[in-house]
Amino acid sequence: MPPIAQPGPSVRVGFTASRKVGNAVARNRAKRRLRAAAAEVLPRQGVPGTDYVLIARSGTGARPYAQLVADLEGALRQVARSARREEIRNAG
C-alpha cells in the first residue's frame, strides 16, 4: 500500500555513498544509518518544501548513532543560518 500523500510541501531526502565508503555492504549500512538519523531529525527540524541530500563518508558506518544525529542537527542549523543570511542580503 503506497503512503498517503499529505497536503502541502514535504521534506524530501536523498542518500548517496560512493565506493570510497567501502564495499556494497559498508555503503548500504552507511545509508541505512543515515536514513534512520534523517527519519528522527528531519520531521522536527527539516524545512517543508526543501530537498536534502545526505552523503555518507568513510566513517559513517562506524560513527556512533548519537553522533550521527548530532551531526545532522548541526548541519541543519548551519543551513538555516546560511539561508537567513541570504534572505537578509536579498532584502536589503
C-alpha positions as CSV (number, residue, x, y, z in Angstrom):
1,M,0.0,0.0,0.0
2,P,1.6,3.3,-1.0
3,P,2.0,6.0,1.6
4,I,-0.8,8.6,1.8
5,A,0.3,11.9,0.4
6,Q,0.0,14.8,2.9
7,P,-1.2,18.2,1.7
8,G,1.4,21.0,1.2
9,P,5.1,20.8,0.7
10,S,7.0,18.0,2.2
11,V,10.7,17.4,3.2
12,R,12.4,15.2,0.6
13,V,15.7,13.5,1.2
14,G,18.2,11.5,-0.9
15,F,21.1,9.4,0.2
16,T,24.4,8.6,-1.5
17,A,27.5,6.7,-0.7
18,S,30.4,6.4,-3.1
19,R,32.7,3.5,-3.5
20,K,35.2,5.4,-1.3
21,V,32.9,4.5,1.7
22,G,33.7,0.8,1.1
23,N,32.2,-2.3,-0.4
24,A,28.4,-2.7,-1.1
25,V,27.8,-3.9,2.5
26,A,29.5,-0.9,4.0
27,R,27.8,1.6,1.7
28,N,24.3,0.1,2.4
29,R,25.0,0.1,6.1
30,A,26.0,3.8,6.0
31,K,22.9,4.7,4.0
32,R,20.7,2.7,6.4
33,R,22.2,4.7,9.3
34,L,21.7,8.0,7.5
35,R,18.0,7.0,6.8
36,A,17.4,6.3,10.5
37,A,19.0,9.6,11.5
38,A,17.0,11.5,8.9
39,A,13.8,9.8,10.0
40,E,14.5,11.0,13.5
41,V,15.6,14.6,12.8
42,L,14.0,15.9,9.6
43,P,10.3,15.7,10.7
44,R,11.0,18.1,13.5
45,Q,13.9,20.2,12.1
46,G,13.5,19.9,8.3
47,V,12.0,22.8,6.3
48,P,8.9,21.8,4.3
49,G,9.5,22.1,0.6
50,T,13.2,21.6,0.9
51,D,15.2,18.7,-0.6
52,Y,18.1,17.4,1.4
53,V,20.9,15.1,0.2
54,L,22.8,13.2,2.8
55,I,26.2,12.0,1.7
56,A,27.9,9.1,3.5
57,R,31.6,9.4,4.3
58,S,34.1,6.7,5.1
59,G,33.4,6.9,8.9
60,T,29.6,7.0,8.7
61,G,29.2,3.2,9.2
62,A,31.3,3.2,12.4
63,R,30.3,6.6,13.9
64,P,28.1,6.3,17.0
65,Y,24.5,6.8,16.1
66,A,24.0,9.6,18.6
67,Q,26.9,11.5,17.0
68,L,25.3,11.0,13.5
69,V,22.1,12.5,14.8
70,A,24.0,15.4,16.4
71,D,26.0,16.0,13.2
72,L,22.7,16.1,11.1
73,E,21.1,18.5,13.6
74,G,24.2,20.7,13.5
75,A,24.2,20.7,9.7
76,L,20.5,21.7,9.6
77,R,21.2,24.6,12.0
78,Q,24.1,25.7,9.7
79,V,21.9,25.6,6.6
80,A,19.2,27.6,8.4
81,R,21.7,30.3,9.4
82,S,23.0,30.5,5.9
83,A,19.5,30.8,4.5
84,R,18.7,33.6,7.0
85,R,21.8,35.5,6.0
86,E,21.0,35.1,2.3
87,E,17.4,36.4,2.9
88,I,18.8,39.4,4.8
89,R,21.2,40.2,1.9
90,N,18.5,39.9,-0.7
91,A,16.0,42.0,1.3
92,G,18.3,45.0,1.6
